[in-house]
């Protein structure tokens, strides 16, 4: 490679809008540039990659937990594959339960010093989280924000003046100070933030030892011959996930899916689903269901549910079957 690829980590806890932010960035990138995205998810099925595949960017996925585990091998495999495509910029989206400090360490190591130009790390945060002990006492939440050079307070259309005050109070306490911050909605922020240089002195909280097994360095989301779906579960870092992948021939009832997601109390739900009204991306965070139509066709539907409690997955599966034309 003749030049190092400008690279940004886009981090943030569950439900802060990372994928939406990346989609907005991809829509506004220079038309003559090719961008790549490495996306990591806690769940085993891989939803964000499916959503981002509609953007035209080069996409690689590392599902099933923190991509910096197992000595960084899964992450390195994904990065290397994308760098071989010679992108003009690389965006890395760690899982909302991930550890950006270790991602930074990998990208600044001798392995990548001639190939990656690591720019500022950007963390998205929902300002309401600063008033909720579930987040302020969470190791990963604090580590993500501590590792960030730039902090974007997202979802201002849904928050109060007290939430904004809590966001500004937190910013004022940071040492060293963040190099930039902004408040926004729908994850929108200026492209120019991507070119800001990282602060090598940025503090990071101590990360507890962790380990996660990865089934494959090149994960394949395949439904076995003769089957109409697969289901995969994951547990770690105080959270549980269950994901379903349905064959492209399976169609779901759009209205029923929306009603089911509205009633579901899980902390985080994502899906890309073939319905009787077309293919849609479903996103559930803080009890709010958002739906966006995609141009995908002949696509395998996938749904991922994450919660700090172990939910009755068998019962949820029966509900999903009832909303579909899957064979009994």
Helices and strands as residue ranges (DSSP letters): E 5-12, H 18-27, E 35-40, H 48-52, G 53-55, E 58-62, G 70-72, H 73-83, E 89-93, H 100-107, E 116-118, E 122-126, G 127-131, H 133-136, H 139-147, E 150-154, G 156-158, H 161-172, E 180-183, G 191-195, E 229-236, E 239-246, H 254-263, E 268-275, E 278-285, E 288-293, E 301-307, H 313-322
